[in-house]
Amino acid sequence: MADSEPLLSLDGDPVAAEALLRDVFGIIVDEVIRKGTSASEKVCEWKEPEELKQLLDLELRSHGESREQILERCRAVIRYSVKTCHPHFFNQLFSGLDPHALAGRIVTESLNTSQYTYEIAPVFVLMEEEVLKKLRALVGWSSGDGVFCPGGSISNMYAVNLARYQRYPDCKQRGLRALPPLALFTSKECHYSIKKGAAFLGLGTDSVRVVKADERGKMIPEDLERQINLAEAEGAVPFLVTATSGTTVLGAFDPLEAIADVCQRHGLWLHVDAAWGGSVLLSQTHRHLLAGIQRADSVAWNPHKLLTAGLQCSALLLRDTSNLLKRCHGSQASYLFQQDKFYDVALDTGDKVVQCGRRVDCLKLWLMWKAQGGQGLEQRVDQAFALARYLVEELKKREGFELVMEPEFVNVCFWFVPPSLRGKQGSPDYAERLAKVAPVLKERMVKEGSMMVGYQPHGTRGNFFRMVVANPALTQADMDFFLNELERLGQDL
């Protein structure tokens, strides 16, 4: 670190504060936006934890540091962080960088307001409702409610809580003693947040009845019906079904029309976890994958994933028009939600949520939509599908690549079979040896910094790669690089 006089505080010195921020923004533009999106740069610079602790000098001390030292800290943080906007970052269901969405994030971070009252967030209260209205319209609802949540897991948890409250409103005051044994139903391919939410809300993970999925990862409606009848026979009260539109690993879309029929027959709340797949609703070509979603009672949708709105941007959408969110979660704090304000207090939306302070998550999506238009975002979705199809066709041409299944979304799941295992599928230890390949290749690519892609086992299947084609900056050349790099990294295995 450079030595200079310590800068103890910028309080009361706007000139120095502005100079610091201009320098920091310059570093961000150079190191994150320019280099971080360049295919010629590393995705990450891997360091072991103990070495990284030393390089970052994480200790917090009693004395402040100089401006030069602080700028060097910023450079170090960026240098050793994973560049999720890099074209060769395929590791998560989010990637890439939209400049308009980033501009929105910078504005909201700078304004540093909370999305709970019109009094302190007038622009964003109105904007959030307009954005939610647009998302609801894409689902197929002309009215309803909603809120932006801190991630899809919380959106799913809210849905469970709302469904329970609608069935048993006394539970808000009387708690679990007001409830009979409850049962909720979801596919074995569902996101893990469903069981986490059941545990957090006091229902217990035993209340989650796991419905079978077919070989493509889609919920089987007939088994859902069977599980509901079984739960009732055992003395439990069914109240909720969670379907998934875009499962985490295989990218499967549950058959929503058939599931909605089951829910209608039994009077159950239908929640659709479309955190990953919801953005497909923008595509006229592919939105059929979510046919029937308009029959849901609630939908979770994360534009920070396929639309590249930036973390975090997770909407919970409701068909309800009875102010269920506020009735379920509200506590009428008199110091925040005064009823004798000089404007319409219905604009104070903070009592709809469990949080008090809530960050603004609508501007980045709104600004990106303003710039791209619905047509631009539709093209972004269609391009991801097209590149995923290109990758699949190229993969089939190469020796040593084996699809887990034909994808219907942008999750491309496959095994890389190294030279030493080719032609040995009949060997008794083949599956065991193949399962060890992906972790080795993952370690090599991360330590070289050339790319990042996830892997996992799935049911009886050993480890395979899950390639996520989501970054709007991706090209066919990036798909070719991906396959070439796996061949290079695995040629000696």
C-alpha positions in Angstrom: 0.0 0.0 0.0 1.2 3.5 -0.8 2.3 5.6 2.2 0.9 9.1 2.7 -0.8 11.3 5.3 -3.9 9.6 6.7 -7.2 11.1 5.7 -9.1 10.8 8.9 -12.5 12.0 7.6 -14.2 13.5 4.6 -17.0 14.9 6.7 -17.7 18.5 5.9 -15.3 18.4 2.9 -17.5 18.0 -0.2 -14.6 18.8 -2.6 -12.5 15.9 -1.2 -15.5 13.6 -1.1 -16.3 14.3 -4.8 -12.6 13.8 -5.8 -12.5 10.4 -4.0 -15.8 9.2 -5.7 -14.6 10.3 -9.1 -11.5 8.2 -8.7 -13.5 5.3 -7.4 -15.9 5.5 -10.3 -12.9 5.6 -12.6 -11.5 2.4 -11.1 -14.9 0.8 -11.5 -15.2 1.7 -15.2 -11.7 0.4 -15.9 -11.5 -2.7 -13.7 -15.1 -3.9 -13.6 -16.9 -2.6 -16.6 -14.1 -2.6 -19.2 -11.8 -5.4 -18.1 -14.5 -7.3 -16.3 -16.5 -7.8 -19.5 -13.5 -8.5 -21.7 -13.0 -12.1 -22.9 -9.3 -11.5 -22.9 -9.2 -11.0 -19.1 -9.6 -13.6 -16.3 -13.0 -14.4 -14.8 -11.3 -14.6 -11.5 -7.9 -14.6 -9.8 -8.0 -17.5 -7.4 -6.3 -17.3 -4.1 -6.5 -19.6 -1.1 -8.4 -18.1 1.9 -5.4 -17.5 4.1 -3.4 -15.9 1.3 -6.4 -13.8 0.3 -6.8 -12.5 3.9 -3.2 -11.3 3.9 -3.5 -9.7 0.5 -6.7 -7.8 1.5 -5.5 -6.8 5.0 -9.0 -7.2 6.4 -8.3 -6.1 9.9 -10.2 -3.0 11.1 -8.1 -0.6 13.1 -8.6 2.5 15.3 -6.9 4.8 12.8 -8.0 5.8 9.3 -6.1 5.4 6.1 -5.1 7.8 3.3 -7.0 8.4 0.1 -4.4 6.5 -1.9 -4.6 3.5 0.4 -8.4 3.5 0.2 -8.2 3.6 -3.6 -5.8 0.7 -3.5 -8.3 -1.2 -1.3 -10.9 -0.7 -3.9 -8.6 -2.0 -6.6 -7.8 -5.1 -4.5 -11.4 -5.9 -3.8 -12.2 -5.8 -7.5 -9.1 -7.7 -8.5 -9.8 -10.7 -6.3 -13.5 -10.8 -6.8 -15.3 -13.0 -9.4 -16.3 -11.0 -12.5 -19.9 -12.2 -12.9 -20.3 -9.9 -15.9 -17.5 -11.7 -17.8 -18.7 -13.5 -21.0 -17.1 -16.8 -19.6 -18.9 -16.7 -16.3 -21.6 -19.4 -16.7 -21.7 -20.5 -13.0 -25.0 -19.0 -11.8 -28.5 -18.2 -13.1 -27.4 -14.5 -13.2 -24.6 -13.1 -15.3 -23.7 -10.2 -17.6 -23.9 -6.4 -17.3 -26.7 -4.2 -18.5 -25.4 -0.6 -18.5 -28.8 1.0 -18.0 -29.6 -1.3 -15.1 -26.2 -0.5 -13.6 -27.0 3.2 -13.9 -30.2 2.6 -12.0 -28.4 0.8 -9.3 -25.9 3.6 -9.0 -28.7 6.2 -8.7 -30.6 4.3 -6.0 -27.4 3.6 -4.0 -26.6 7.3 -4.2 -30.0 8.4 -3.1 -30.0 5.9 -0.3 -33.7 5.9 0.5 -36.1 3.3 1.8 -39.1 2.0 -0.2 -41.7 2.3 2.6 -43.5 5.6 2.4 -44.4 8.1 -0.4 -43.1 10.7 2.0 -39.4 9.8 1.5 -39.6 7.7 -1.8 -42.3 9.4 -3.9 -40.7 8.6 -7.2 -40.0 5.0 -6.4 -43.4 4.2 -4.8 -45.1 5.2 -8.0 -42.4 3.5 -10.1 -42.6 0.2 -8.3 -46.4 0.0 -8.8 -46.0 0.7 -12.5 -43.3 -1.9 -12.9 -45.3 -4.5 -11.0 -48.3 -3.7 -13.1 -46.3 -4.4 -16.2 -45.1 -7.7 -14.8 -48.6 -8.7 -13.8 -49.9 -7.9 -17.3 -47.3 -10.3 -18.8 -48.5 -13.0 -16.4 -52.0 -12.3 -17.7 -53.6 -10.3 -14.9 -55.4 -6.9 -15.4 -55.3 -6.2 -11.6 -53.6 -7.5 -8.5 -50.8 -6.6 -6.1 -47.2 -7.3 -5.5 -43.9 -6.2 -4.0 -40.2 -6.5 -4.7 -38.5 -8.8 -2.2 -34.8 -9.4 -1.3 -34.5 -12.5 -3.5 -36.6 -15.3 -4.9 -36.3 -17.4 -1.7 -38.1 -14.6 0.2 -40.7 -14.2 -2.5 -41.5 -17.9 -2.2 -41.6 -17.6 1.6 -44.0 -14.7 1.4 -46.3 -16.8 -0.8 -46.4 -19.6 1.8 -47.2 -17.1 4.5 -49.9 -15.4 2.4 -51.6 -18.7 1.5 -51.6 -19.8 5.2 -53.0 -16.5 6.3 -55.7 -16.5 3.7 -56.9 -19.9 4.9 -56.4 -19.2 8.7 -56.2 -15.4 9.3 -56.3 -16.1 13.1 -52.7 -17.4 12.9 -51.4 -13.8 12.6 -52.5 -13.2 16.2 -52.7 -16.6 17.7 -49.7 -18.2 16.0 -49.3 -21.9 15.4 -51.8 -22.9 18.0 -54.5 -21.6 15.7 -53.6 -24.1 13.0 -54.3 -27.8 12.3 -51.5 -29.9 10.8 -50.9 -28.3 7.3 -49.6 -29.7 4.1 -48.0 -28.0 1.1 -47.0 -29.7 -2.1 -44.1 -29.2 -4.4 -42.0 -31.1 -6.9 -38.8 -32.9 -6.0 -37.2 -30.5 -8.4 -38.3 -27.4 -6.5 -36.0 -24.8 -5.2 -34.7 -25.5 -1.7 -36.3 -22.3 -0.4 -39.7 -24.0 -0.2 -38.5 -26.3 2.6 -36.5 -23.5 4.2 -39.6 -21.3 4.2 -41.7 -24.1 5.8 -39.1 -24.4 8.6 -38.8 -20.7 9.1 -42.6 -20.2 9.3 -43.0 -22.9 11.9 -44.7 -25.4 9.6 -41.8 -27.7 9.7 -40.2 -29.4 6.7 -42.4 -32.5 7.4 -45.3 -30.4 6.1 -43.8 -30.3 2.7 -45.1 -33.2 0.6 -42.7 -33.9 -2.3 -44.5 -34.7 -5.5 -42.8 -36.9 -8.1 -41.3 -35.5 -11.3 -40.9 -37.1 -14.7 -37.6 -37.9 -16.4 -37.4 -34.3 -17.7 -37.9 -32.8 -14.2 -41.6 -31.8 -14.5 -44.1 -32.2 -11.7 -46.5 -35.1 -12.4 -50.1 -33.8 -11.8 -51.4 -37.3 -11.1 -49.0 -37.8 -8.3 -49.9 -34.3 -6.9 -53.5 -35.5 -6.8 -52.5 -38.7 -5.0 -50.4 -36.8 -2.5 -53.2 -34.4 -1.7 -55.6 -37.3 -1.0 -53.0 -39.1 1.1 -52.4 -36.0 3.2 -56.1 -35.6 3.8 -56.4 -39.2 4.8 -53.6 -38.7 7.3 -55.4 -35.8 8.9 -53.5 -32.9 7.4 -55.1 -29.9 5.7 -53.7 -29.1 2.2 -53.4 -25.4 1.6 -50.7 -24.7 -1.0 -49.1 -26.1 -4.2 -45.9 -24.6 -5.4 -45.1 -25.3 -9.1 -41.8 -24.3 -10.8 -41.3 -22.6 -14.1 -37.6 -23.1 -14.8 -36.1 -25.5 -12.3 -32.6 -24.7 -11.0 -30.7 -27.6 -12.5 -32.6 -29.0 -15.6 -34.5 -25.8 -16.4 -37.8 -27.7 -16.4 -41.3 -26.1 -16.6 -44.1 -27.7 -14.7 -47.4 -28.3 -16.5 -49.3 -25.4 -15.0 -52.7 -25.9 -16.6 -52.9 -29.5 -15.3 -51.6 -28.4 -11.8 -54.1 -25.5 -11.7 -56.9 -28.0 -12.4 -55.9 -30.0 -9.4 -55.7 -26.8 -7.2 -59.1 -25.7 -8.4 -60.7 -29.1 -7.5 -59.2 -29.0 -4.0 -59.4 -25.3 -3.3 -55.7 -24.8 -2.9 -53.5 -21.7 -3.4 -51.3 -22.1 -6.5 -47.9 -20.4 -6.3 -45.6 -20.5 -9.3 -41.9 -20.1 -8.6 -40.9 -18.5 -11.9 -37.8 -16.9 -10.4 -35.7 -18.3 -13.2 -38.2 -18.9 -16.0 -40.5 -15.9 -15.6 -38.7 -13.7 -18.1 -39.7 -16.2 -20.9 -43.1 -14.4 -20.7 -41.5 -11.6 -22.7 -41.0 -13.9 -25.7 -43.8 -14.5 -28.1 -41.9 -17.5 -29.4 -41.2 -19.3 -26.0 -43.9 -18.0 -23.6 -45.9 -21.2 -24.2 -43.6 -22.9 -21.7 -45.6 -21.0 -19.0 -49.0 -21.7 -20.4 -51.5 -21.5 -17.5 -49.5 -19.2 -15.3 -52.4 -16.7 -15.3 -54.3 -19.2 -13.2 -51.8 -18.9 -10.3 -52.6 -17.0 -7.1 -49.0 -15.8 -6.8 -45.9 -15.7 -8.9 -42.2 -15.2 -8.0 -40.1 -13.7 -10.8 -36.5 -12.6 -10.7 -35.6 -10.1 -13.5 -32.0 -10.1 -12.1 -31.5 -13.5 -13.8 -32.3 -13.8 -17.4 -33.1 -10.1 -18.0 -29.8 -9.0 -16.4 -31.4 -6.4 -14.2 -28.7 -6.8 -11.6 -28.9 -8.2 -8.1 -31.3 -8.0 -6.5 -34.5 -7.7 -8.5 -37.1 -10.2 -7.3 -40.8 -9.6 -7.7 -43.7 -11.3 -5.9 -46.8 -10.9 -7.9 -50.4 -11.5 -6.6 -53.7 -11.9 -8.3 -55.4 -10.8 -5.0 -57.1 -7.4 -4.9 -58.2 -7.5 -1.3 -55.0 -5.9 0.2 -53.9 -9.4 1.4 -50.3 -8.4 1.7 -51.0 -5.5 4.1 -53.6 -7.5 6.1 -51.1 -10.4 6.5 -48.0 -8.4 7.3 -49.1 -5.0 8.5 -48.6 -3.7 12.0 -49.6 0.0 11.6 -46.5 1.5 13.2 -47.8 5.0 14.2 -44.4 6.7 13.9 -44.1 5.6 10.2 -47.6 5.0 8.8 -49.5 7.9 10.3 -53.1 8.0 9.0 -53.4 11.8 9.1 -50.7 12.6 6.6 -51.3 15.4 4.0 -51.3 12.9 1.1 -53.1 9.6 0.3 -51.7 7.2 2.9 -52.6 4.3 0.5 -49.3 5.2 -1.2 -47.4 4.1 1.9 -46.6 0.5 0.9 -44.1 -0.4 3.6 -46.6 -2.3 5.7 -47.1 -4.9 3.0 -43.8 -6.5 3.9 -42.0 -8.0 6.9 -39.1 -5.6 6.5 -39.1 -2.1 7.7 -36.2 -0.7 5.6 -36.4 -1.9 2.1 -34.1 -1.0 -0.7 -35.3 0.3 -4.1 -35.2 -2.5 -6.6 -37.5 -1.1 -9.3 -35.4 1.6 -10.9 -32.8 -0.7 -12.5 -35.5 -2.7 -14.2 -37.5 0.4 -15.1 -34.5 2.2 -16.6 -33.4 -0.9 -18.5 -36.9 -1.4 -19.9 -37.1 2.3 -20.9 -33.9 1.9 -22.8 -34.4 -1.5 -24.4 -38.2 -1.5 -24.7 -40.2 -4.7 -24.5 -39.0 -5.7 -27.9 -35.3 -5.4 -26.9 -35.9 -7.5 -23.9 -37.8 -10.1 -25.9 -34.8 -10.2 -28.3 -32.5 -10.8 -25.3 -34.6 -13.8 -24.2 -34.8 -15.2 -27.7 -31.1 -14.8 -28.2 -30.4 -16.8 -25.1 -32.5 -19.7 -26.4 -30.8 -19.5 -29.8 -27.3 -19.7 -28.3 -28.3 -22.6 -26.1 -29.5 -24.4 -29.2 -26.2 -23.6 -31.0 -24.2 -24.9 -28.0 -26.2 -28.2 -28.0 -25.7 -28.8 -31.7 -22.0 -28.0 -31.5 -21.7 -30.3 -28.4 -23.2 -33.2 -30.3 -20.5 -32.9 -33.0 -17.6 -33.4 -30.6 -16.3 -36.6 -29.2 -16.4 -36.8 -25.4 -19.6 -34.7 -24.8 -22.8 -36.4 -23.7 -26.1 -34.6 -23.1 -28.0 -35.4 -19.9 -31.1 -34.5 -21.9 -32.3 -32.2 -24.6 -32.9 -28.8 -22.9 -36.1 -26.9 -23.3 -34.6 -23.8 -21.7 -31.1 -22.2 -21.5 -29.8 -24.8 -19.0 -27.5 -27.1 -21.0 -26.7 -30.2 -18.8 -24.0 -32.6 -20.0 -21.0 -34.8 -19.1 -17.5 -34.3 -20.4 -16.1 -37.8 -21.0 -12.3 -37.6 -20.9 -10.1 -39.6 -23.3 -9.4 -42.3 -20.7 -13.1 -43.1 -20.2 -14.3 -43.0 -23.8 -15.7 -46.3 -25.0 -15.7 -47.7 -21.5 -19.4 -47.1 -20.6 -19.8 -50.8 -19.7 -17.1 -50.8 -17.1 -18.4 -51.3 -13.5 -16.6 -48.2 -12.2 -17.5 -46.0 -15.2 -20.1 -43.9 -13.4 -18.0 -43.4 -10.3 -15.0 -42.3 -12.4 -17.0 -40.0 -14.6 -18.5 -38.3 -11.5 -15.0 -37.3 -10.5 -14.2 -35.5 -13.8 -16.3 -32.3 -13.3 -14.8 -31.3 -10.0 -11.3 -31.7 -11.4 -12.1 -29.6 -14.4 -13.8 -27.0 -12.3 -10.7 -26.6 -10.1 -8.5 -26.2 -13.2 -10.7 -23.6 -14.9 -11.1 -21.5 -11.7 -7.4 -21.6 -10.8 -6.5 -20.6 -14.3 -9.3 -18.0 -14.3 -10.4 -19.0 -17.8 -14.1 -19.5 -17.1 -16.6 -20.7 -14.4 -19.4 -23.2 -14.9 -21.4 -25.1 -12.3 -21.7 -28.9 -11.8 -23.8 -31.1 -9.6 -25.1 -34.7 -9.1 -28.8 -35.2 -9.8 -30.8 -38.1 -8.5 -28.9 -41.3 -9.7 -26.8 -39.3 -12.1 -23.2 -38.5 -11.1 -21.7 -35.0 -11.4 -22.4 -33.3 -14.7 -22.0 -29.7 -15.9 -24.9 -27.2 -16.0 -24.0 -24.6 -18.5 -26.2 -21.5 -18.2 -26.6 -19.4 -21.4 -27.9 -16.1 -20.0 -25.4 -13.2 -20.5 -26.8 -11.0 -23.3 -23.2 -10.3 -24.5 -22.6 -13.9 -25.4 -21.8 -14.9 -29.0 -21.3 -18.2 -30.8 -17.6 -17.6 -30.4 -18.0 -17.8 -26.6 -19.9 -21.1 -27.0 -17.0 -22.5 -29.1 -14.5 -21.2 -26.5 -16.4 -23.0 -23.8 -16.2 -26.4 -25.5 -12.6 -25.9 -26.6 -11.6 -25.0 -23.1 -13.2 -28.1 -21.6 -11.3 -30.2 -24.2 -8.1 -28.5 -23.4 -8.5 -28.7 -19.6 -9.5 -32.4 -19.8 -7.2 -33.7 -22.5 -4.9 -35.6 -20.0 -7.7 -37.1 -17.9 
